[in-house]
């Protein structure tokens, strides 16, 4: 006698629930977020390490310019060019302003856009110096009008001019490079290399310096360059406000 086996019907699996779909969506969002964070960290690390490495190489390759010296109350004090008309450095202390006056300086160009109290604003004048304020945000580049104001200030000044920001590196470097190129004392690459030897500027400041030409004003860098620069430079700027 033959026996016919009848297959049992396949039992359907459990239907996906709302909680299961929500869990998969959360995991997908988490993976995307981690990917974005890792990509952002890689971009920040590459930009930061790259600029620091360039600055180190430039500092090792370039000796301090003739005339650079240690001045009480001013870090990174050195001449911009060979004409003796413009010098650069960090923001002076009250003693630093007095040293400038004793050295024969007549004018200070202050590039800081930070909030300064009344005592800080009065320090240059109390030392007998004229002060020209050309405020620029930390890590950013000057407008053509701001560069022209520096050039006009140097041309009109009866004595040497000292230009500074906070540390005397980034904003000061863009103005120093503009002066060198516009007065024919250096080309853009040499001016940027000189700035890197003083300290690490931002990516947009490097781009700006390389775009300088002697016979025309230079506009601010394009938006993609600015966006990457601000992202890479953000931790440093936030730290400086603490």
URMORA-V14031 format. One record per residue. N is the residue number from 1. RES is the residue in three letters. PSI is psi in whole degrees, -180 to 180 (999 if undefined). NEAR is the number of other ideal C-beta (glycine too) atoms within 8 Angstrom. D_LAST is the distance of its C-alpha to the last C-alpha in whole Angstrom. Layout:
# URMORA-V14031
n = [N;N]
res = [RES;RES]
psi = [PSI;PSI]
near = [NEAR;NEAR]
d_last = [D_LAST;D_LAST]
This chain:
# URMORA-V14031
n = [1;2;3;4;5;6;7;8;9;10;11;12;13;14;15;16;17;18;19;20;21;22;23;24;25;26;27;28;29;30;31;32;33;34;35;36;37;38;39;40;41;42;43;44;45;46;47;48;49;50;51;52;53;54;55;56;57;58;59;60;61;62;63;64;65;66;67;68;69;70;71;72;73;74;75;76;77;78;79;80;81;82;83;84;85;86;87;88;89;90;91;92;93;94;95;96;97;98;99;100;101;102;103;104;105;106;107;108;109;110;111;112;113;114;115;116;117;118;119;120;121;122;123;124;125;126;127;128;129;130;131;132;133;134;135;136;137;138;139;140;141;142;143;144;145;146;147;148;149;150;151;152;153;154;155;156;157;158;159;160;161;162;163;164;165;166;167;168;169;170;171;172;173;174;175;176;177;178;179;180;181;182;183;184;185;186;187;188;189;190;191;192;193;194;195;196;197;198;199;200;201;202;203;204;205;206;207;208;209;210;211;212;213;214;215;216;217;218;219;220;221;222;223;224;225;226;227;228;229;230;231;232;233;234;235;236;237;238;239;240;241;242]
res = [UNK;UNK;UNK;UNK;UNK;UNK;UNK;UNK;UNK;UNK;UNK;UNK;UNK;UNK;UNK;UNK;UNK;UNK;UNK;UNK;UNK;UNK;UNK;UNK;UNK;UNK;UNK;UNK;UNK;UNK;UNK;UNK;UNK;UNK;UNK;UNK;UNK;UNK;UNK;UNK;UNK;UNK;UNK;UNK;UNK;UNK;UNK;UNK;UNK;UNK;UNK;UNK;UNK;UNK;UNK;UNK;UNK;UNK;UNK;UNK;UNK;UNK;UNK;UNK;UNK;UNK;UNK;UNK;UNK;UNK;UNK;UNK;UNK;UNK;UNK;UNK;UNK;UNK;UNK;UNK;UNK;UNK;UNK;UNK;UNK;UNK;UNK;UNK;UNK;UNK;UNK;UNK;UNK;UNK;UNK;UNK;UNK;UNK;UNK;UNK;UNK;UNK;UNK;UNK;UNK;UNK;UNK;UNK;UNK;UNK;UNK;UNK;UNK;UNK;UNK;UNK;UNK;UNK;UNK;UNK;UNK;UNK;UNK;UNK;UNK;UNK;UNK;UNK;UNK;UNK;UNK;UNK;UNK;UNK;UNK;UNK;UNK;UNK;UNK;UNK;UNK;UNK;UNK;UNK;UNK;UNK;UNK;UNK;UNK;UNK;UNK;UNK;UNK;UNK;UNK;UNK;UNK;UNK;UNK;UNK;UNK;UNK;UNK;UNK;UNK;UNK;UNK;UNK;UNK;UNK;UNK;UNK;UNK;UNK;UNK;UNK;UNK;UNK;UNK;UNK;UNK;UNK;UNK;UNK;UNK;UNK;UNK;UNK;UNK;UNK;UNK;UNK;UNK;UNK;UNK;UNK;UNK;UNK;UNK;UNK;UNK;UNK;UNK;UNK;UNK;UNK;UNK;UNK;UNK;UNK;UNK;UNK;UNK;UNK;UNK;UNK;UNK;UNK;UNK;UNK;UNK;UNK;UNK;UNK;UNK;UNK;UNK;UNK;UNK;UNK;UNK;UNK;UNK;UNK;UNK;UNK;UNK;UNK;UNK;UNK;UNK;UNK]
psi = [128;147;126;123;127;117;140;146;140;131;125;143;169;139;143;137;166;-37;-35;-44;-40;-38;-44;-38;-42;-42;-39;-44;-40;-42;-41;-44;-43;-41;-42;-44;-43;-40;-42;-42;-40;-41;-46;-46;-42;-46;-45;-50;-38;-46;-42;-40;-43;-43;-41;-47;-43;-40;-37;-32;-26;118;159;139;153;130;-17;139;169;121;130;125;6;120;156;34;123;159;151;-50;-160;-1;-9;8;-28;132;161;163;-173;171;125;154;172;-39;-34;-40;-39;-37;-41;-45;-40;-29;-3;5;146;-23;142;132;114;117;0;137;3;160;120;142;173;-37;-42;-40;-28;-13;-46;-44;-35;-25;1;20;143;145;135;123;124;80;129;142;146;132;-3;-177;160;159;163;-36;-38;-40;-43;-34;-39;-46;-43;-39;-45;-41;-35;-20;141;-7;-175;150;138;124;138;159;-127;-66;-10;27;-73;-68;-42;-39;-38;-39;-40;-43;-42;-43;-46;-46;-44;-27;4;19;-10;157;176;-43;-40;-38;-41;-42;-39;-43;-42;-30;-21;-39;171;114;-178;166;-42;-30;-37;-46;-44;-47;-40;-17;-4;142;148;-23;10;157;149;129;171;156;159;160;-44;-40;-44;-43;-46;-43;-46;-37;-48;-36;-8;-47;-40;-43;-40;-39;-37;-21;-12;999]
near = [2;3;4;4;4;4;4;4;4;4;4;4;4;4;5;5;7;5;6;8;9;8;8;8;8;8;8;8;8;8;8;8;8;8;8;8;8;8;8;9;8;8;11;11;8;8;13;9;8;8;14;9;8;11;12;8;9;12;10;6;7;9;3;5;8;5;7;8;6;4;11;7;11;15;7;12;13;13;12;10;12;6;7;7;8;14;12;17;14;14;10;16;8;10;9;12;16;10;13;15;11;6;8;7;13;10;14;16;15;13;13;12;7;6;3;6;6;5;6;7;7;8;11;11;9;8;11;5;13;9;10;10;6;12;8;14;6;12;13;10;9;12;6;9;6;11;14;9;10;15;12;8;12;11;6;5;12;3;8;13;15;14;14;17;15;11;11;16;14;13;16;16;15;16;17;15;17;14;15;14;15;10;9;5;9;10;6;13;7;9;15;12;11;15;17;15;10;12;12;8;13;12;12;15;17;14;11;14;15;9;9;13;8;6;3;4;6;10;4;8;10;5;5;6;11;11;8;11;16;10;11;13;11;8;7;8;10;8;7;8;5;4]
d_last = [93;90;87;84;80;78;75;73;70;67;64;62;58;56;54;51;49;46;44;45;44;40;40;40;38;35;36;36;33;31;33;32;28;28;29;27;24;26;27;23;22;25;24;20;22;24;23;20;23;25;23;22;26;27;25;26;29;29;28;31;33;33;33;31;33;36;34;31;30;28;27;26;22;22;21;23;25;28;31;31;34;38;39;36;35;32;29;25;22;19;18;20;20;23;25;24;25;28;29;29;32;34;34;35;33;33;30;27;25;22;20;17;16;13;14;15;17;21;21;19;21;24;23;25;28;29;29;32;30;30;27;27;24;24;20;19;16;14;16;19;23;25;28;31;31;28;30;33;31;30;34;35;33;34;38;38;36;39;37;34;31;27;25;21;18;14;15;19;19;19;20;22;24;25;26;28;29;31;32;34;35;36;38;40;38;37;37;34;34;34;31;29;30;29;26;25;26;24;21;20;20;19;22;23;23;26;28;28;29;32;33;33;37;39;41;39;35;33;31;28;28;29;28;28;26;23;23;23;21;18;18;18;15;13;11;10;9;7;5;6;4;0]
